[in-house]
Amino acid sequence: MQRSRSWGTQLRMLLVALATLGTSACASRAVIPQWDPAAFRQLDTLEFLTVGPQEGPHWSTVWLVVIDDQVYVRLGSRAADRMRQNATAPLIAVRIGGREYEHVRAEEATGMVERVAAAMREKYWTDLFVRYMPHPLTMRLAPDAHAGTP
């Protein structure tokens, strides 16, 4: 009898599924009329659009935290790879608070890795499991000043 996946892989898949279910059950559906990090604080997830060289456009859903009136995301390996290969970098589109913002600057925030991880632990109970998965990229998201109001 051949095993199709290792025990570790199955456990990781289970943890991701639990985290997704936990986040989906708590997801807020508020409509926020403009980019407002203070209002985003109450939200659980956002979606961001990257454009890959082979894959094309792809929307990823991630948790968010707001620290010092700035929006931060912590990306797993797959989302980090998509962000690094994004053809529109450093700009992405973001869906959050019932709106889509086309011109959002995604900047690596290496100095905020620990603070973002701590904020994730505090905000999301499912981070108890997710924190043990690799998160190679922490990013700050903000409207692009050169593109006007997103």
Disulfide bonds with the S-S distance in Angstrom:
none
